[in-house]
Amino acid sequence: MQTEITTRGREELRQTRKRSRTLYWTVGVFSAFANLLMLTGPLYMLQVYDRVLGSGSEETLMALSLLVVFLYAVMGILDYARGRIMARVGARFQDDLDRRVFDAVVRKSAIAPDDKTNASLADLEAVQRTITSPVLMAAFDLPWTPIFFAAIFLFHPYLGYLALVGAAVLVAIAIANQFLSRGAQARAAVAGQQATGMSDQIRTEAEMVQAMGMRDAAFTRWQKARSEALVSHVRATDVGGTFTSMTKTLRLFLQSAMLGLGAYLVLQNEMTAGAMIAGSILLGRALAPVELGLGQWPVVQRGVTGWRNLAQLLGTVAPEGQRTELPKPRAILAAKNLIVVPPGDKQAALKSISFTVEPGQAVGVIGPSGAGKSTLARALTGVWRPAGGSIRLDGAALEHYGSETLGRYIGYLPQRVSLFDGTIAQNISRLLENPNDAKVVAAAKMAAAHEMILEFPDGYDTMIRSGQVRLSGGQMQRIGLARALYDDPVILILDEPNSNLDNIGSQALNQAIRTMKAAGGSVLIMAHRPAAIQECDRLLVLDGGVRMAFGPKDEVLKGMVKNHQQIQQAPKGAGGVA
Ligand SMILES: Nc1ncnc2c1ncn2[C@@H]1O[C@H](COP(=O)(O)OP(=O)(O)OP(=O)(O)O)[C@@H](O)[C@H]1O
């Protein structure tokens, strides 16, 4: 199952990569010519030593030098061009996937947030950086290495053997590096992520940390994570550094060894001095991609991990297909035998719940803590998929609307309201860059937040979070309600809407519910407090994820009171339900 998911994700990444196929081919062709031109240096050496120095002809030296200047210029241009192309290939890869990965991150985090998903956008950047790094260019150069070796063999077989053995040792070092540093790199990355995650959490909860004297304890925990990250990082750098130094030393030694062996062969009259120098240069060229790969190994490893994580994310969160747009629904919401299992849980938090909400109705969902009220809100907004049963909005399953469209029809006020960086108007308009002013004001008025907003320094244009204003819990809740009411949703789902509201706020909320009902919409209110269900016509009582009652408010309340009285009056030891 897991491999199937990863294969699906890998395929999607490959398809995206394939969109730049022509550019990869272009880079391949440029690389071919650039590598051929790499022979310029050795050939020049060969000619200078064996022809110019032998004949003493200055004209030949001049002609050869001019030719070399031209060839190097062409090589430089080709190298520069392929670098530019690869930078664009990387940028295109990221650009093509930005939206898809962003959507997948949001959709997955809404269900079950985790560190790995959080890092997905960084993973995409890591892949992009690998594509644009010199190491990928080295991969284009690698196929030319055998040709350079063949040229060395042409100079003298002994030189060829020495070069081959040297290269084999270098490759063995590269492979050992791959195996030994992989674990250390991965541990360093995970530890680093954990330390950052912890510091983010401490920063977000700074008020509590400060108020409750938790700073020392928080520092101790954070420092533990941070030093773990530091130790892993140092270990990873040590391993990588050891291999890089070994490679560098070996390469330098090889070049001298080539010269030494070449000189010996010259002394034996088996080779010319030019071939000796040219052989040494050629070896350098042949081994350059290997050494570059080793030096850039952390970039490659991060890219490979990023690719793997992205494949898993994209495989897990399938793209949302194009849906036939349905007309604006009527406010009829029906749940039938609804079963919801929270992500990561084994037990259902809602067990076979059925109810219907009609236009013009407000339904209160009540029950003790952990009864499943918020779970129901998440299921009705389409955030959590039902494990069984169905939820239909005006006859169509929720997923038939597509999440963006569904969000327009269902206004949602979560239990914990949080607002984004931006103006109040942008927040009410659900983050639109250029909000529709009339709709923003209408929503704010309906949430009775208009006067309150006008009192802020810049009214609707007051920036939230940038320090211009600090909003109270009640103010946040009212702006959250205005956001839920923006653009005339047909259904309003309010999770503990009055937990932070004062009397005026509660009255405003009740007014908003009345207006919504009068306009033919419907409202669901998850609540603990009686004030919140004042405007409700019907009640759904949940306990332990089970529907205990559903019907007209008065009847349900009467039933509950009767039940309560029976429990009170039951003889002691009769085993009544608490
Ligand atoms: N994000 C989550 N991941 C896993 N399990 C969850 C999650 N949220 C809720 N649950 C589980 O679902 C069950 C119902 O929780 P839910 O939050 O729906 O109750 P509630 O009635 O809204 O409670 P409260 O009135 O305290 O807000 C609980 O047993 C809880 O453990």
The ligand as an ORCA input file, in Angstrom:
! r2SCAN-3c Opt
* xyz 0 1
  N      -7.646     16.060     15.947
  C      -8.033     14.931     16.549
  N      -7.315     13.816     16.398
  C      -7.680     12.692     16.981
  N      -8.771     12.553     17.753
  C      -9.539     13.613     17.942
  C      -9.210     14.864     17.354
  N     -10.159     15.741     17.711
  C     -11.021     15.085     18.492
  N     -10.662     13.813     18.631
  C     -11.365     12.786     19.407
  O     -12.724     12.785     19.025
  C     -13.555     12.694     20.163
  C     -14.600     13.802     20.119
  O     -13.932     15.045     20.260
  P     -14.631     16.419     19.882
  O     -13.574     17.467     19.867
  O     -15.446     16.239     18.666
  O     -15.598     16.636     21.126
  P     -16.467     17.907     21.512
  O     -17.829     17.402     21.795
  O     -16.344     18.971     20.486
  O     -15.761     18.350     22.856
  P     -15.613     19.842     23.465
  O     -16.979     20.242     23.890
  O     -14.706     19.658     24.606
  O     -15.060     20.714     22.403
  C     -12.674     12.769     21.393
  O     -12.621     11.461     21.948
  C     -11.313     13.161     20.893
  O     -10.325     12.391     21.513
*
